[in-house]
Amino acid sequence: MSKGSPGPTPGFLVWRLANKWRVAVDRAVAPLGLTHAQYSLVASLHGMQRAGERPSQRRLADHTGLEALYVSKLARALESAGLIERTRDPRDPRAVQLALSEQGQAVTRQAIAVVQELLQQLLEPLGGLDAPRTCAFTDELRALLDAPLAPSLPNDETTQGTTP
């Protein structure tokens, strides 16, 4: 919190909301054998496959905002659980392509339904999932996510001891 702000900063509130939602999704998908991170991966993969794409791990990492190394770790765990298939990309032998298995498709459909119900509940204070306030909130979040980060400043004596 900054000295000039009487309450929590927007960054703090976004962080708290993200943690609240992550915990809620973790609890909701746990009975299906998934974590929130795994759900993010399989739900994204589900949507990409429906669009005719068989993404690489790198492409899925870019899509989800997760680190490529973390996506690789999650993909291996999901493959061991029989939910996804990992194959070498015939065009690039260094790349690994991902696809949901039949079991993965079934589990993902169930998880998406559970999370949609949860989102309706979590967004009720704004009027629900399809409410105008929720749409406006989504647009605001998208604007924040689409804004590029400024390049890091070098750590020199002019920036030491200052708070951005």
Secondary structure as UniProt FT lines:
FT   TURN            3..4
FT   HELIX           10..29
FT   HELIX           30..32
FT   HELIX           36..50
FT   TURN            51..52
FT   HELIX           57..64
FT   HELIX           68..80
FT   TURN            81..82
FT   STRAND          84..89
FT   TURN            90..91
FT   STRAND          92..100
FT   HELIX           102..122
FT   HELIX           124..126
FT   TURN            129..130
FT   HELIX           132..146
FT   TURN            157..161
//
